[in-house]
Amino acid sequence: MSRIIIESSKHDGKIELPEQLIFGRTFTDHVFEMDYDPDKGWHKPTIKKKSNLDLDPAAMALHYGQAIFEGMKAYNYTDGKIALFRPEKNFERLNNSNRRLCIPEIDIDLVMEALFELIKIDKEWIPTKEGHSLYIRPFVFANEPSLGVRPANQYKFIILLNPVGPYYPQGFKPVPIMVTDEYVRAVRKGVGDCKCAGNYAASLIAQREAQKEGYGQVLWLDAIEQKYLEEVGVMNIFVSLKNEIATPMLTGSILPGITRMSVIQILKDWGYNMNERMISIDEIVDAYDQGNLFEMFGTGTAAVISSISKLKYKDKIMEFNEKEAGELGTKLYNEITGIQWGKIKDKYGWIKFVE
């Protein structure tokens, strides 16, 4: 017997998706909600109609920032099934964020069951066009009405569904990136390895300044020495050098990406010399000048792989290819999306089917 309370499983009318699906703008008509208080723990796991929240102005998340989230996708698989890519890893990471922000952990089996039930109810919202998918946003926030800096006693967990189009509507194209040394994203031993709302608020000013100069995203350096590569915007970063593929090691200030983890495994299986280590920006500049830096790309749920066309650091611009994505990035993009869509055999057991 399901532990999930289903208040609603019907749609208001025929579902008609917009011709152009913009990320974060269109939502399905159901959500999953669950509440927490110290006496009951996490309770009342419910699928219901999406509606506005009844939130007290003193809700602690609004004042002290106890808010975390995740992001994953569901796909129409080649045989008609609905597939998810390593969703249990997202919920494990969500619990890591919960622990760091003093939020009670969730039961992963319960929320996996809830997610599958929610997707089955709203499966008609999953786009069928090539490259389209259903973005999944689980999030937790403190809704206890109280002013005072302490962990809240009441929380709400919600799963929101958002049908989305392809990240690259005009095809898989490289993007320009700017290195910032004016701002930092996170400090080791802070919350950089958590997917908490404050990390993204802190990143906005640097991103806005990069966009003013014609760059799509920011490459962050470490907060202490302003020397070592960390992340690119909402992605992890990889560099293809003469004798290795490298990505910054997880030092506590970098988000442990699910796509990052998958790319590392694939590259090792392909026989590449794949290393997780400290990578200085000076090493990148030197390798570029010597002709030993072949390619750079980001990895993340939204874009999967985002090839870098050029990299600006101070007054130096390192150009790769303005028109075509890098060879390795393209190969990885085809491999991972092939697994996600069922075009390539999933030998890793990464795909979970909604049944």
C-alpha positions as CSV (number, residue, x, y, z in Angstrom):
1,M,0.0,0.0,0.0
2,S,1.3,3.4,-1.0
3,R,2.3,5.8,1.8
4,I,1.5,8.7,-0.3
5,I,-1.8,10.6,0.2
6,I,-3.3,11.5,-3.2
7,E,-5.7,14.5,-2.9
8,S,-5.9,15.0,-6.6
9,S,-4.9,13.0,-9.7
10,K,-7.0,14.7,-12.4
11,H,-6.3,17.5,-14.8
12,D,-8.5,20.6,-15.2
13,G,-8.7,20.1,-19.0
14,K,-6.7,19.0,-22.0
15,I,-3.0,19.6,-21.5
16,E,-1.5,21.8,-24.2
17,L,2.2,22.6,-23.9
18,P,3.5,25.9,-25.3
19,E,5.3,25.7,-28.6
20,Q,8.4,27.2,-27.0
21,L,9.1,25.8,-23.6
22,I,11.3,28.2,-21.6
23,F,13.1,26.8,-18.5
24,G,11.3,27.6,-15.3
25,R,8.2,29.1,-16.8
26,T,5.7,26.3,-17.3
27,F,4.6,24.0,-14.5
28,T,2.5,20.9,-14.3
29,D,-0.8,21.0,-12.3
30,H,0.2,18.8,-9.4
31,V,2.9,19.0,-6.7
32,F,4.1,16.8,-3.9
33,E,4.2,18.3,-0.4
34,M,5.3,17.1,3.0
35,D,5.6,18.9,6.3
36,Y,7.9,18.6,9.3
37,D,7.6,19.4,13.0
38,P,9.5,17.9,15.9
39,D,6.6,15.9,17.3
40,K,5.5,14.2,14.0
41,G,8.7,14.3,12.0
42,W,8.2,14.4,8.3
43,H,4.5,13.7,7.8
44,K,1.4,14.0,5.6
45,P,3.2,13.1,2.3
46,T,0.6,14.4,-0.2
47,I,0.1,14.9,-4.0
48,K,-2.2,17.8,-4.6
49,K,-3.1,20.5,-7.0
50,K,-0.4,23.1,-7.4
51,S,-1.5,26.3,-5.7
52,N,0.0,29.4,-4.0
53,L,1.6,28.8,-0.7
54,D,0.1,30.1,2.6
55,L,3.3,31.6,4.1
56,D,3.7,33.7,7.2
57,P,5.8,36.9,6.6
58,A,7.9,35.7,9.5
59,A,8.7,32.3,7.9
60,M,12.3,31.7,8.9
61,A,13.6,30.8,5.4
62,L,12.8,34.4,4.3
63,H,15.0,35.9,7.1
64,Y,17.8,33.3,7.8
65,G,18.1,31.4,4.5
66,Q,17.3,27.8,5.5
67,A,16.4,26.8,1.9
68,I,17.9,24.1,-0.2
69,F,16.9,22.5,-3.5
70,E,17.8,19.9,-6.2
71,G,17.4,19.5,-9.9
72,M,16.9,16.4,-12.1
73,K,15.0,15.4,-15.2
74,A,12.6,12.7,-16.5
75,Y,12.7,11.6,-20.1
76,N,10.5,9.8,-22.6
77,Y,12.6,6.7,-23.2
78,T,12.8,5.1,-26.6
79,D,10.5,2.2,-25.6
80,G,7.8,4.5,-24.3
81,K,8.8,4.2,-20.6
82,I,9.6,7.3,-18.4
83,A,13.2,7.3,-17.3
84,L,15.2,9.3,-14.7
85,F,19.0,9.7,-14.5
86,R,20.4,8.7,-11.2
87,P,17.7,10.3,-9.1
88,E,18.8,8.6,-5.9
89,K,22.1,10.6,-6.1
90,N,20.2,13.8,-6.2
91,F,18.3,12.9,-3.0
92,E,21.5,11.8,-1.3
93,R,22.9,15.2,-2.1
94,L,19.8,16.9,-0.9
95,N,20.2,15.2,2.4
96,N,23.8,16.4,2.5
97,S,22.5,20.0,2.1
98,N,19.9,19.3,4.8
99,R,22.5,18.2,7.3
100,R,24.7,21.2,6.6
101,L,21.8,23.7,7.1
102,C,20.4,21.9,10.2
103,I,17.3,20.7,8.3
104,P,16.0,17.2,9.2
105,E,16.9,14.6,6.6
106,I,14.2,13.0,4.4
107,D,13.5,9.4,3.8
108,I,14.9,8.8,0.3
109,D,12.7,5.7,-0.4
110,L,9.6,7.7,0.5
111,V,10.4,10.7,-1.7
112,M,11.4,8.4,-4.6
113,E,8.0,6.7,-4.3
114,A,6.4,10.1,-4.1
115,L,8.3,11.4,-7.2
116,F,7.3,8.4,-9.2
117,E,3.6,8.7,-8.3
118,L,3.7,12.4,-9.1
119,I,5.3,11.8,-12.5
120,K,2.7,9.1,-13.3
121,I,-0.1,11.5,-12.5
122,D,1.4,14.3,-14.6
123,K,3.0,12.2,-17.3
124,E,1.0,13.9,-20.0
125,W,3.1,17.0,-19.3
126,I,6.3,15.3,-20.4
127,P,7.2,16.7,-23.8
128,T,7.6,14.2,-26.6
129,K,9.8,16.4,-28.9
130,E,13.4,15.6,-29.5
131,G,15.6,17.1,-26.8
132,H,12.7,18.0,-24.5
133,S,12.2,16.7,-20.9
134,L,10.5,17.2,-17.6
135,Y,12.7,19.1,-15.1
136,I,12.2,18.1,-11.5
137,R,12.7,20.6,-8.7
138,P,12.6,19.2,-5.1
139,F,13.2,21.8,-2.4
140,V,13.0,22.3,1.3
141,F,12.5,25.5,3.3
142,A,11.9,26.6,6.9
143,N,8.3,27.8,7.2
144,E,8.2,28.3,11.0
145,P,7.0,31.8,11.7
146,S,9.6,33.1,14.1
147,L,12.4,35.7,14.3
148,G,15.6,34.7,15.9
149,V,18.8,33.1,14.5
150,R,18.4,29.3,15.1
151,P,17.4,26.2,13.2
152,A,13.7,26.2,12.6
153,N,11.3,23.6,14.0
154,Q,9.0,23.5,11.0
155,Y,9.8,22.8,7.3
156,K,8.1,22.1,4.1
157,F,9.3,19.8,1.3
158,I,7.9,20.2,-2.2
159,I,8.5,18.6,-5.6
160,L,7.7,20.9,-8.5
161,L,7.6,19.7,-12.2
162,N,8.6,21.9,-15.1
163,P,8.4,20.7,-18.8
164,V,11.4,22.1,-20.6
165,G,12.8,22.4,-24.1
166,P,16.4,21.7,-25.1
167,Y,19.1,23.7,-23.4
168,Y,20.6,24.5,-26.8
169,P,17.5,25.4,-29.0
170,Q,19.9,26.2,-32.0
171,G,22.0,23.1,-31.5
172,F,24.9,22.1,-29.3
173,K,27.0,25.3,-29.4
174,P,29.9,26.5,-27.3
175,V,29.6,29.4,-24.8
176,P,32.0,32.1,-23.7
177,I,33.2,32.2,-20.1
178,M,34.8,34.9,-18.0
179,V,37.0,34.2,-14.9
180,T,36.2,36.5,-12.0
181,D,38.7,37.5,-9.3
182,E,36.4,40.3,-8.0
183,Y,34.0,38.0,-6.2
184,V,34.0,34.5,-4.7
185,R,31.3,31.9,-4.7
186,A,32.1,29.9,-1.6
187,V,34.8,29.2,1.0
188,R,36.0,25.7,2.1
189,K,34.2,24.5,5.2
190,G,31.3,26.7,4.3
191,V,28.2,25.7,2.2
192,G,29.8,25.6,-1.2
193,D,29.2,21.8,-1.5
194,C,25.5,22.3,-0.7
195,K,22.8,23.3,-3.1
196,C,21.4,26.1,-0.9
197,A,19.6,29.2,-2.1
198,G,22.2,31.6,-0.7
199,N,24.9,30.3,-3.0
200,Y,23.0,31.3,-6.0
201,A,22.1,34.7,-4.7
202,A,25.8,35.3,-4.1
203,S,26.7,34.5,-7.7
204,L,24.3,36.9,-9.4
205,I,26.4,40.1,-9.4
206,A,29.4,38.4,-11.0
207,Q,27.2,36.7,-13.6
208,R,25.6,40.0,-14.4
209,E,28.9,41.7,-14.9
210,A,30.1,38.9,-17.2
211,Q,27.0,39.1,-19.3
212,K,27.6,42.9,-19.7
213,E,30.9,41.9,-21.4
214,G,29.3,39.3,-23.6
215,Y,30.2,36.2,-21.6
216,G,27.5,33.6,-20.8
217,Q,28.8,32.4,-17.4
218,V,31.5,33.0,-14.7
219,L,34.3,30.7,-13.8
220,W,34.9,31.0,-10.1
221,L,38.3,30.8,-8.4
222,D,38.9,29.6,-4.8
223,A,38.1,32.1,-2.1
224,I,41.4,31.9,-0.2
225,E,44.2,32.2,-2.8
226,Q,42.1,33.3,-5.8
227,K,44.2,30.9,-7.7
228,Y,42.5,27.6,-8.2
229,L,39.5,26.7,-10.6
230,E,36.3,25.8,-8.8
231,E,33.0,25.9,-10.7
232,V,31.5,27.5,-13.8
233,G,28.2,29.2,-12.9
234,V,25.8,26.3,-12.3
235,M,28.2,23.7,-13.6
236,N,31.4,21.8,-12.8
237,I,34.4,22.4,-15.0
238,F,36.7,20.0,-16.9
239,V,39.8,20.7,-18.9
240,S,41.4,18.6,-21.6
241,L,45.2,18.9,-21.4
242,K,48.0,17.2,-23.4
243,N,48.3,14.2,-21.2
244,E,45.2,14.2,-19.1
245,I,41.6,15.3,-18.5
246,A,41.3,17.1,-15.2
247,T,38.5,18.5,-13.0
248,P,38.9,20.4,-9.7
249,M,38.9,18.1,-6.7
250,L,36.1,18.3,-4.2
251,T,37.5,20.5,-1.5
252,G,34.2,21.4,0.3
253,S,33.5,24.5,-1.7
254,I,32.5,22.8,-4.9
255,L,29.1,21.2,-5.6
256,P,29.5,17.4,-6.2
257,G,27.7,17.2,-9.5
258,I,25.8,14.1,-10.6
259,T,26.8,14.8,-14.2
260,R,30.4,15.4,-13.0
261,M,30.4,12.0,-11.3
262,S,29.1,10.3,-14.4
263,V,31.6,12.0,-16.7
264,I,34.5,11.0,-14.5
265,Q,33.3,7.3,-14.7
266,I,32.8,7.4,-18.4
267,L,36.2,9.0,-19.1
268,K,38.0,6.4,-17.0
269,D,36.1,3.6,-18.8
270,W,37.2,5.1,-22.1
271,G,40.8,4.9,-21.0
272,Y,41.5,8.6,-20.4
273,N,43.9,9.7,-17.8
274,M,41.2,11.3,-15.7
275,N,42.3,13.2,-12.6
276,E,40.5,15.1,-9.8
277,R,43.1,17.7,-8.5
278,M,43.8,21.3,-7.9
279,I,44.0,23.2,-11.1
280,S,45.4,26.8,-11.0
281,I,44.4,29.5,-13.5
282,D,48.1,30.1,-14.1
283,E,48.4,26.4,-15.2
284,I,45.5,26.9,-17.7
285,V,47.1,30.1,-19.1
286,D,50.5,28.4,-19.5
287,A,49.0,25.3,-21.1
288,Y,47.1,27.4,-23.5
289,D,50.2,29.4,-24.5
290,Q,52.2,26.2,-25.0
291,G,49.4,24.6,-27.1
292,N,48.7,22.0,-24.5
293,L,45.1,23.1,-23.6
294,F,42.8,21.5,-26.1
295,E,39.3,22.0,-24.7
296,M,37.3,23.1,-21.7
297,F,33.7,22.2,-20.8
298,G,31.1,22.4,-18.0
299,T,28.9,19.6,-16.8
300,G,25.4,19.9,-15.1
301,T,21.8,18.6,-15.2
302,A,20.4,21.4,-17.3
303,A,22.9,21.5,-20.2
304,V,24.5,18.0,-19.6
305,I,27.7,19.3,-21.3
306,S,28.5,22.9,-22.1
307,S,31.5,23.4,-24.3
308,I,33.5,26.6,-23.8
309,S,34.2,28.7,-26.9
310,K,36.6,31.2,-25.2
311,L,37.8,32.0,-21.7
312,K,38.7,35.5,-20.5
313,Y,41.0,36.0,-17.5
314,K,42.0,39.6,-16.7
315,D,43.1,41.0,-20.1
316,K,43.9,37.6,-21.7
317,I,41.4,35.8,-24.0
318,M,41.9,32.1,-24.6
319,E,40.0,31.1,-27.7
320,F,38.9,27.6,-28.6
321,N,36.2,27.4,-31.2
322,E,33.4,30.0,-31.5
323,K,31.2,27.9,-33.7
324,E,31.7,24.2,-32.9
325,A,31.6,22.4,-29.6
326,G,34.8,20.6,-28.6
327,E,35.4,17.0,-29.8
328,L,35.5,15.4,-26.3
329,G,32.6,17.5,-25.0
330,T,30.5,16.5,-28.0
331,K,31.4,12.8,-27.5
332,L,30.4,13.0,-23.8
333,Y,27.2,14.9,-24.6
334,N,26.1,12.2,-27.1
335,E,27.0,9.4,-24.7
336,I,25.2,10.8,-21.7
337,T,22.1,12.0,-23.6
338,G,22.1,8.6,-25.4
339,I,21.9,6.8,-22.1
340,Q,19.2,9.2,-20.8
341,W,17.0,8.8,-23.9
342,G,17.6,5.0,-24.3
343,K,19.6,5.3,-27.5
344,I,22.7,3.9,-25.9
345,K,22.7,0.9,-23.5
346,D,22.9,1.8,-19.9
347,K,25.6,-0.5,-18.7
348,Y,26.0,1.4,-15.4
349,G,22.4,0.9,-14.1
350,W,22.0,4.7,-13.9
351,I,18.5,4.8,-15.4
352,K,15.5,4.4,-13.1
353,F,12.1,3.8,-14.7
354,V,8.8,5.2,-13.4
355,E,6.7,2.1,-13.0
